Amino acid sequence: MLKQSLQQKLLQKLSPQQIQLMKLIQLPTQAFEERLKQEIEENPALDTGKEENDNFEDSFSNDVDYDDSGNEKIDAEDINIDEYLSDDEFPSYKTQANNYSSDDDEKQVPYAAGTSFHQSLKNQLNTFRIDENERAIAEFLVGSIDDSGYIRRDIVDLVDDLAFTQNIYTSEEKVEEVLTHVVQKLDPVGVGALNLKDCLVIQLKAKPEKESRSLAIRVLEESFDHFVKKHYNKLLEKFNISEEQLKEVITEISRLNPKPGSSYDGNNKVAEQIVPDFTIRIIEGNLELTLNSRNAPELKVSREYSDMLKGYQESKDKTKTQKDAVLFIKQKLDAAKWFIDAIKQRQQTLLITMNSIMNYQEEYFLTGDERKLKPMILKDIADDINMDVSTVSRVANSKYVTTPYGTKLIKEFFSESMKNDQGEDVSTKEIKKILETVILEEDKRKPLTDERLSQILKEKGYPIARRTVAKYREQLDIPVARLRKEI
């Protein structure tokens, strides 16, 4: 049975402008500049530079009309020039930061042309005397090497792929022969290995013979698992060697490169450059926050569009074509006005949010001591500046700040809190820093277990469980006690 009913609902929806503003706030400096260039390209009413602005305050009168066959009229209120143009040399929001300098112009970083990692390996194949079939297999194997320098596939799978994708029918023995005598002889040494053990052994065999190196090869080939798990007592017993000899073996192996592909200095990887969004300085004992001037561009209405408006005002006969053109101009002016306002709001939001973070963590920014970091969550800052948590998150997740102690990702200043034995809230970052210091100062011959670390932290006034210690240790990328052992 069909029914008709009348319902009334109250919904809150974000306007397209608000959504675009949130996206602008989220962008780091370099991405924001790209977005700015895109908007300038798409909207001809936007322009940059220090061109003179004319004041069109009285450009239109309320009785302006145009004549056409339909004798239609267009109201001057449709286009209020005051809303779009300013006779100031600089937009008002530009002067609020008071930190713009012409010296801050973007500097392009030149990139040297070079040969990619895989192309370099293929070029080296020309130095080997091999037939066409072997060359085809070698090129396929080189193409199977990852950026770390490994071929992480079984020989049998490589044989199948050669048959199906290259129409080359060969045997496992032939592929192993080409791999061993050609591909694994390429530079950097160790490239083309199937696993870490082979990679290290290849590098050792490529060096001049030496007693400690020969012993290191035996240890890797015969007791790789014991070596990786640092079962040193078993190694001493199995190879009947002294601790001094084992130390020499460990030293030899530690000098090897476990990722030979990463050592290639060609131009195959994209260079990353961090552009900080804020700068914090200490001036006479006080903190000073500035916003990167590249986040506050100077935008104006295009001179061409201004001339179009002048032409419409001075024209005696207003045609239908002119009306359509003026309506188009109005749309572009509306978009330009909104975009300039959005940049202003973005700038203010960034400054307000970072200023709150700076004041909250004032003790850290004055000393640089991470143990001075207070527990701080997104809601703390959101409540302080009366903004939504999502807005603070957008600022923190992708922005960097230059401090006297280096360039930091803003989200690193946020951390959960725990209570010490005095009942005071302390940052988990403070606990991690103390944990890291304790591990750094431990006796490496007898590393501290997680249980012992938990006891030490309790003695220092931080009552945390063993599993919490394990979690913090993993977050700090510190291995378990057994793997930290040295002799």
C-alpha positions in Angstrom: 0.0 0.0 0.0 1.4 3.4 -1.0 1.5 6.2 1.5 2.3 9.9 1.3 3.7 11.7 4.3 5.2 15.1 5.0 8.4 15.1 7.1 10.5 17.9 8.4 14.2 17.3 9.0 17.0 19.6 10.1 20.3 18.7 8.4 23.7 20.3 8.5 25.6 20.1 5.3 29.0 21.6 4.2 28.8 23.9 1.3 31.2 23.3 -1.7 33.2 26.4 -0.6 33.7 24.9 2.9 34.8 21.6 1.5 37.3 23.3 -0.8 38.6 25.3 2.2 39.1 22.1 4.2 41.1 20.7 1.2 43.2 23.9 1.0 44.0 23.7 4.8 45.1 20.1 4.4 47.6 20.9 1.7 51.3 21.3 2.6 53.2 24.3 1.1 54.3 22.6 -2.2 51.0 21.1 -2.9 49.3 24.4 -2.1 51.5 26.2 -4.6 50.5 23.6 -7.3 46.8 24.2 -6.4 47.3 27.9 -6.6 48.9 27.6 -10.1 46.0 25.4 -11.2 43.4 27.9 -10.0 45.2 30.8 -11.7 45.3 28.8 -15.0 41.6 27.9 -14.7 40.3 31.3 -13.7 41.6 34.2 -15.9 40.1 36.7 -13.4 42.9 35.8 -11.0 46.4 37.3 -11.4 49.6 37.6 -9.5 52.2 40.4 -9.4 52.2 44.1 -8.3 50.1 45.6 -11.1 48.3 48.8 -10.3 44.6 48.4 -9.4 42.2 51.0 -10.6 39.2 51.9 -8.4 36.0 51.0 -10.1 33.8 52.1 -7.2 31.6 54.2 -9.4 31.9 52.1 -12.5 28.2 51.2 -12.7 25.1 53.2 -12.0 21.8 51.7 -10.9 20.1 52.6 -14.2 22.5 51.0 -16.6 20.7 49.0 -19.3 21.4 47.7 -22.8 19.3 47.7 -26.0 18.4 44.6 -27.9 15.5 43.3 -29.8 13.9 42.2 -26.6 14.5 45.5 -24.9 15.9 43.6 -21.8 17.6 45.2 -18.9 20.5 44.2 -16.6 20.7 45.6 -13.1 24.0 47.1 -12.1 23.6 45.4 -8.6 24.3 42.1 -10.3 27.9 43.2 -10.5 29.2 45.1 -7.5 32.7 45.9 -8.4 33.5 46.9 -4.7 33.1 43.2 -3.8 35.9 42.2 -6.1 38.4 44.9 -6.5 40.6 46.9 -4.1 42.6 50.0 -4.6 45.2 48.8 -2.1 48.5 47.8 -3.5 48.4 44.7 -1.3 45.4 42.6 -0.1 44.6 43.1 3.5 45.4 39.6 4.5 48.8 39.9 3.1 49.9 42.4 5.6 48.5 40.5 8.6 51.4 38.0 8.8 54.0 40.8 8.4 56.6 38.3 7.5 56.8 38.4 3.7 60.1 38.9 2.1 61.1 39.1 -1.5 64.0 36.9 -0.6 61.6 34.1 0.0 61.0 33.5 -3.7 60.8 29.9 -4.7 64.1 28.5 -5.6 64.0 25.7 -8.2 66.3 22.7 -7.4 68.2 21.5 -10.5 68.2 17.8 -11.1 71.1 16.2 -12.9 70.3 13.8 -15.6 71.5 10.3 -15.1 71.0 6.6 -15.9 68.4 4.6 -14.0 69.5 1.6 -11.8 68.1 -1.0 -14.2 69.4 0.7 -17.3 72.9 0.8 -15.7 72.7 -2.9 -15.1 71.6 -3.6 -18.7 74.4 -1.4 -20.0 76.9 -3.5 -18.1 75.7 -6.6 -19.9 77.5 -5.3 -23.0 80.8 -6.1 -21.3 80.1 -9.8 -21.3 80.7 -12.2 -24.1 77.4 -14.1 -24.2 75.2 -15.4 -27.1 71.7 -13.9 -27.9 69.8 -16.5 -25.9 71.9 -15.8 -22.7 71.6 -12.1 -23.3 67.8 -12.4 -23.4 67.8 -14.4 -20.2 70.2 -11.9 -18.5 68.1 -8.9 -19.5 65.0 -10.7 -18.1 66.7 -11.4 -14.9 67.9 -7.8 -14.6 64.3 -6.6 -15.1 63.3 -8.9 -12.2 65.6 -7.1 -9.8 63.8 -4.9 -7.3 65.1 -1.5 -6.0 66.9 -3.2 -3.1 68.9 -5.3 -5.6 67.2 -8.7 -5.0 65.4 -11.2 -7.3 62.7 -12.3 -4.9 61.4 -15.2 -7.0 62.2 -18.9 -7.3 64.2 -20.1 -10.3 61.4 -22.3 -11.4 59.0 -19.3 -11.6 61.6 -17.4 -13.6 61.8 -20.3 -16.1 58.1 -20.4 -16.5 57.9 -16.6 -17.0 60.6 -16.7 -19.7 58.5 -19.3 -21.6 55.2 -17.5 -21.3 56.2 -13.8 -21.6 59.5 -14.0 -23.6 58.9 -17.2 -25.6 62.3 -18.4 -24.4 62.3 -22.1 -23.4 65.2 -22.9 -21.2 66.1 -24.9 -18.1 66.6 -24.1 -14.4 70.3 -25.0 -14.8 70.7 -22.5 -17.6 69.0 -19.7 -15.7 71.1 -20.4 -12.6 74.3 -20.3 -14.8 73.4 -16.9 -16.3 72.4 -15.6 -12.9 75.6 -16.7 -11.2 78.2 -16.0 -13.9 76.6 -12.8 -15.4 74.0 -11.0 -13.4 75.6 -11.5 -10.0 78.9 -10.2 -11.4 77.3 -6.8 -12.1 78.0 -3.7 -10.1 77.0 -2.9 -7.3 78.4 -6.1 -5.8 75.7 -8.3 -4.4 73.0 -7.4 -6.9 70.9 -10.2 -8.2 70.9 -12.3 -5.1 67.9 -14.4 -4.2 68.1 -13.8 -0.5 70.1 -11.9 2.2 72.5 -14.8 2.8 73.5 -15.1 -0.9 73.8 -11.3 -1.1 76.3 -11.1 1.8 78.3 -14.2 0.6 78.6 -12.7 -2.9 80.0 -9.5 -1.4 82.5 -11.4 0.8 83.7 -13.5 -2.1 84.3 -10.4 -4.3 86.8 -9.1 -1.7 90.5 -10.2 -1.4 90.9 -13.4 0.5 91.5 -13.0 4.2 91.2 -15.5 7.1 88.4 -13.6 8.8 86.5 -13.3 5.5 86.8 -17.0 4.7 85.5 -17.7 8.2 82.7 -15.2 7.7 81.6 -17.0 4.5 81.6 -20.4 6.4 79.5 -18.9 9.2 76.9 -17.5 6.7 76.7 -20.6 4.5 76.6 -23.1 7.4 75.0 -21.3 10.3 73.1 -18.3 8.9 70.2 -18.7 11.3 72.4 -18.9 14.4 74.2 -15.7 13.2 71.0 -13.8 12.5 69.6 -14.8 15.9 72.9 -14.0 17.6 73.4 -17.4 19.1 77.1 -16.6 19.6 77.8 -19.5 22.0 76.6 -22.0 19.5 78.8 -20.4 16.8 81.9 -20.5 19.1 81.2 -24.2 19.8 80.4 -25.3 16.3 83.4 -23.6 14.6 85.8 -24.0 17.6 86.9 -20.4 17.4 87.7 -17.7 20.0 85.5 -14.7 20.9 88.1 -12.5 19.2 87.8 -14.4 15.9 84.0 -14.2 16.1 84.3 -10.4 16.7 86.3 -10.2 13.5 83.6 -12.2 11.6 80.9 -9.9 12.9 83.0 -6.8 11.9 83.5 -8.2 8.4 79.8 -8.9 7.9 78.7 -5.6 9.4 80.6 -3.7 6.7 78.6 -5.3 4.0 75.5 -3.7 2.3 72.3 -5.7 2.8 70.6 -3.6 0.1 73.1 -3.2 -2.7 70.4 -1.6 -5.0 69.9 1.3 -2.6 73.6 2.2 -2.9 73.2 3.2 -6.6 73.6 6.9 -6.9 71.9 7.3 -10.2 68.9 9.4 -11.0 66.2 6.7 -10.7 64.6 8.0 -7.5 62.7 11.2 -7.0 64.4 13.7 -4.8 62.2 14.8 -1.9 62.3 18.2 -0.5 60.5 19.3 2.7 59.3 22.9 2.7 58.4 24.0 6.2 55.1 25.8 6.7 56.1 27.6 9.9 59.2 28.8 11.6 59.6 29.1 15.3 62.5 31.3 16.6 63.6 32.2 20.2 64.1 35.9 20.4 65.2 37.3 23.8 63.8 34.3 25.6 60.4 34.5 23.8 59.0 32.3 21.1 58.2 33.9 17.7 56.0 32.1 15.1 56.0 33.0 11.5 54.2 31.5 8.5 56.1 30.7 5.3 55.4 33.6 3.0 54.8 31.1 0.2 51.5 30.3 2.0 50.4 33.9 1.6 50.5 34.7 -2.2 49.5 38.1 -3.6 46.5 37.7 -5.8 44.5 40.3 -7.7 41.9 40.7 -10.3 43.3 40.5 -13.8 43.9 43.8 -15.6 42.2 42.3 -18.7 39.0 41.7 -16.7 39.2 45.2 -15.3 39.4 46.6 -18.9 36.4 44.5 -19.9 34.3 46.0 -17.1 35.4 49.5 -18.1 34.4 48.7 -21.7 31.0 47.6 -20.6 30.5 50.7 -18.6 31.5 53.1 -21.4 29.5 51.3 -24.1 26.4 53.1 -25.0 24.6 50.2 -26.7 24.5 47.2 -24.4 24.0 44.1 -26.6 23.0 40.6 -25.7 26.5 39.4 -26.4 27.9 42.0 -24.0 25.4 40.9 -21.3 26.5 37.3 -21.6 30.2 38.4 -21.4 29.5 40.4 -18.3 27.6 37.5 -16.6 30.6 35.3 -17.4 32.9 37.9 -15.9 30.7 38.0 -12.8 31.0 34.3 -12.3 34.8 34.4 -12.6 34.9 37.4 -10.2 32.8 35.5 -7.7 35.2 32.5 -7.9 38.2 34.8 -7.6 36.8 36.6 -4.6 36.0 33.3 -2.9 39.4 31.9 -3.6 41.2 34.9 -2.2 39.0 34.7 0.9 39.7 31.0 1.2 43.5 31.7 1.2 43.0 34.3 3.9 41.0 31.8 6.0 43.6 29.1 5.4 46.4 31.4 6.5 44.6 32.5 9.6 43.6 28.9 10.5 47.2 27.7 10.2 48.6 30.5 12.3 45.9 30.2 15.0 46.4 26.4 15.2 50.2 26.5 15.3 50.3 29.3 17.7 48.1 27.3 20.1 50.4 24.3 19.7 53.5 26.5 20.3 52.0 27.9 23.5 50.9 24.5 24.7 54.4 23.1 24.2 56.3 26.3 25.1 58.7 24.5 27.5 59.8 22.1 24.8 60.3 24.8 22.2 62.4 26.8 24.6 64.6 23.9 25.6 64.4 21.3 22.9 64.2 18.6 25.5 61.7 16.0 24.4 61.1 15.0 28.0 59.4 18.4 28.3 56.7 17.6 25.8 53.3 17.7 27.5 50.6 15.1 26.8 48.6 16.7 24.0 45.8 15.4 21.9 43.9 17.0 19.0 40.9 17.8 21.2 43.2 19.9 23.5 44.1 22.3 20.7 40.6 22.2 19.1 39.0 23.3 22.4 41.6 26.0 22.9 41.0 27.6 19.4 37.3 26.7 19.3 37.6 24.7 16.1 36.7 21.2 15.0 39.1 18.3 15.8 39.2 17.5 12.0 40.5 20.9 11.2 43.4 20.6 13.7 44.1 17.1 12.3 44.3 18.5 8.8 46.9 21.1 9.9 48.9 18.6 12.0 49.1 15.7 9.6 50.8 17.3 6.7 52.6 20.4 7.9 56.2 21.0 9.0 57.7 23.6 11.4 61.3 24.7 11.5 62.5 25.0 15.1 65.9 25.7 16.6 66.3 22.0 17.0 65.5 21.0 13.4 62.4 20.7 11.1 59.6 18.6 12.7 56.3 17.2 11.5 53.7 18.9 13.6 51.8 15.7 14.5 55.0 14.5 16.3 54.1 17.0 19.1 50.9 15.1 19.9 50.9 12.2 22.3 48.8 10.3 24.7 49.2 10.7 28.5 50.0 8.3 31.3 50.2 8.9 35.0 53.4 8.6 36.9 53.8 7.4 40.5 53.0 11.0 41.7 49.7 10.9 39.9 50.8 13.5 37.3 50.0 13.3 33.6 53.2 12.7 31.6 53.6 12.3 27.8 54.2 8.9 26.4 56.9 10.5 24.3 58.7 11.3 27.6 58.5 7.6 28.6 59.8 6.5 25.2 62.7 8.9 25.4 63.7 7.5 28.9 63.2 3.9 27.5 65.5 4.7 24.6 68.1 6.2 26.9 68.0 3.1 29.2 68.5 0.7 26.3 71.3 2.9 24.8 73.2 2.7 28.1 72.7 -1.1 28.8 75.4 -3.7 28.8 75.3 -5.1 25.2 76.7 -8.4 26.4 73.6 -8.8 28.6 70.8 -6.7 27.1 67.8 -5.9 29.3 64.7 -7.9 28.7 61.3 -6.2 28.5 60.5 -7.4 32.0 63.6 -5.8 33.3 63.0 -2.6 31.4 59.5 -2.4 32.9 61.1 -2.7 36.4 63.6 0.0 35.7 60.9 2.4 34.5 58.8 1.7 37.6 61.9 2.6 39.7 62.1 5.9 37.8 58.5 6.6 38.6 56.7 5.3 35.5 54.6 2.3 36.4 54.0 0.6 33.0 53.5 -3.1 32.2 55.9 -5.3 30.3 53.6 -5.5 27.2 53.5 -1.7 27.1 57.3 -1.6 27.2 57.3 -4.0 24.2 54.8 -1.8 22.3 56.9 1.3 22.9 60.1 -0.5 22.0 58.6 -1.7 18.7 57.4 1.9 18.0 61.0 3.1 18.5 62.2 0.3 16.1 64.4 -1.3 18.7 64.8 -5.1 18.5 64.3 -7.5 21.4 67.1 -8.1 23.9 68.4 -11.2 22.1 69.0 -9.3 18.9 70.7 -6.4 20.7 73.3 -8.7 22.1 77.0 -8.1 21.3 80.3 -9.7 22.3 
